[in-house]
């Protein structure tokens, strides 16, 4: 694979992981949002990755992209709080289905993947520079 292909693959992964981290940050920011614009509690958002061909031809590199963002339909907790303005007739308030611990673990995984792809770019850049030095 060419150096340009390595950069393209790593760059696609950086972009995808950056979008994933943004979604995780949104999930964490809305962990207490019992009322969303769509009505009801906030629903956790998940990035779905998909392979993406980078370039044309048989030897083209394959990277990754965020194919879509889906809402997690898992039910959230229900808290009994009849004084809450968002409580239903039984006095239950539906909480978002966001688990902060799970989101932090997911954020750490996305961050490590992002760092690994940065390391790939740095290594490829160093190798290319050393190759150019050999040709002098």
C-alpha positions as CSV (number, residue, x, y, z in Angstrom):
1,X,0.0,0.0,0.0
2,X,1.2,3.5,-0.8
3,X,1.9,6.1,1.8
4,X,-1.1,8.1,0.4
5,X,-3.2,5.0,0.9
6,X,-2.0,4.7,4.5
7,X,-2.8,8.4,5.1
8,X,-6.3,8.0,3.6
9,X,-7.2,4.9,5.7
10,X,-5.9,6.5,8.9
11,X,-7.7,9.8,8.1
12,X,-11.0,8.1,7.4
13,X,-10.7,6.4,10.8
14,X,-9.8,9.7,12.5
15,X,-12.9,11.3,11.0
16,X,-15.2,8.4,12.0
17,X,-13.8,8.2,15.6
18,X,-14.2,12.0,15.9
19,X,-17.9,11.8,14.9
20,X,-18.3,8.9,17.4
21,X,-16.7,11.0,20.2
22,X,-19.1,13.8,19.4
23,X,-22.1,11.5,19.7
24,X,-20.8,10.2,23.0
25,X,-20.4,13.8,24.3
26,X,-24.0,14.6,23.2
27,X,-25.2,11.4,25.1
28,X,-23.3,12.5,28.2
29,X,-24.6,16.0,28.0
30,X,-28.2,14.8,27.8
31,X,-28.0,12.2,30.6
32,X,-30.6,14.1,32.6
33,X,-32.8,15.3,29.7
34,X,-36.3,14.0,30.4
35,X,-37.8,16.0,27.7
36,X,-36.5,16.1,24.1
37,X,-37.7,18.1,21.1
38,X,-39.3,14.9,19.7
39,X,-41.1,14.4,23.0
40,X,-40.2,12.0,25.8
41,X,-36.8,11.4,27.2
42,X,-33.6,11.8,25.3
43,X,-32.6,8.6,23.4
44,X,-29.0,7.5,23.3
45,X,-27.4,7.9,19.8
46,X,-25.0,5.3,18.4
47,X,-22.6,5.6,15.4
48,X,-22.8,2.8,12.9
49,X,-19.5,2.3,11.0
50,X,-19.2,1.0,7.4
51,X,-16.3,0.1,5.2
52,X,-15.5,2.7,2.5
53,X,-13.4,2.2,-0.6
54,X,-10.9,5.0,-0.9
55,X,-9.9,5.6,-4.5
56,X,-10.5,3.6,-7.6
57,X,-9.1,0.4,-8.9
58,X,-8.5,-3.1,-7.6
59,X,-5.7,-2.0,-5.2
60,X,-7.7,0.8,-3.7
61,X,-7.5,1.1,0.1
62,X,-10.5,0.4,2.3
63,X,-11.2,2.9,5.1
64,X,-14.2,3.4,7.4
65,X,-17.0,6.0,7.7
66,X,-20.0,6.6,9.8
67,X,-22.8,5.1,7.7
68,X,-25.6,6.3,10.0
69,X,-26.5,7.5,13.4
70,X,-29.2,5.4,15.1
71,X,-31.2,5.9,18.3
72,X,-31.0,3.3,20.9
73,X,-34.5,2.1,21.6
74,X,-33.7,0.5,24.9
75,X,-36.1,1.7,27.6
76,X,-34.8,4.1,30.2
77,X,-35.6,3.9,33.9
78,X,-38.8,5.2,35.3
79,X,-38.6,7.3,38.5
80,X,-41.6,8.0,40.8
81,X,-41.7,11.8,41.1
82,X,-45.3,13.1,41.0
83,X,-44.1,16.7,41.6
84,X,-42.1,16.7,38.4
85,X,-43.9,18.6,35.6
86,X,-42.9,15.8,33.1
87,X,-44.5,13.0,35.2
88,X,-47.3,11.0,33.7
89,X,-50.7,10.2,35.3
90,X,-49.1,7.6,37.6
91,X,-46.4,10.1,38.8
92,X,-43.6,8.3,36.8
93,X,-40.9,10.3,35.0
94,X,-39.2,8.5,32.1
95,X,-35.4,8.9,32.3
96,X,-33.0,8.8,29.2
97,X,-31.5,5.4,28.4
98,X,-28.0,6.8,28.7
99,X,-25.6,5.0,31.1
100,X,-22.7,7.4,31.9
101,X,-20.4,4.6,32.9
102,X,-20.9,2.8,29.5
103,X,-20.5,6.1,27.7
104,X,-17.2,6.8,29.4
105,X,-15.9,3.3,28.5
106,X,-17.1,3.9,24.9
107,X,-15.3,7.3,24.9
108,X,-12.1,5.7,26.1
109,X,-12.3,3.1,23.4
110,X,-12.9,5.8,20.7
111,X,-10.1,7.9,22.1
112,X,-7.6,5.0,22.0
113,X,-8.6,4.2,18.5
114,X,-8.1,7.9,17.5
115,X,-4.7,7.9,19.2
116,X,-3.7,4.7,17.4
117,X,-4.6,6.2,14.0
118,X,-2.6,9.3,14.8
119,X,0.4,7.0,15.6
120,X,-0.1,5.3,12.2
121,X,0.0,8.7,10.4
122,X,3.1,9.7,12.4
123,X,4.9,6.4,11.6
124,X,4.0,6.6,7.9
125,X,5.3,10.2,7.8
126,X,8.5,9.2,9.5
127,X,9.1,6.3,7.2
128,X,8.4,8.4,4.1
129,X,10.9,11.0,5.4
130,X,13.6,8.4,6.0
131,X,13.0,7.0,2.6
132,X,13.5,10.4,1.1
133,X,16.7,10.8,3.1
134,X,18.0,7.6,1.7
135,X,17.4,8.8,-1.9
136,X,19.6,11.9,-1.4
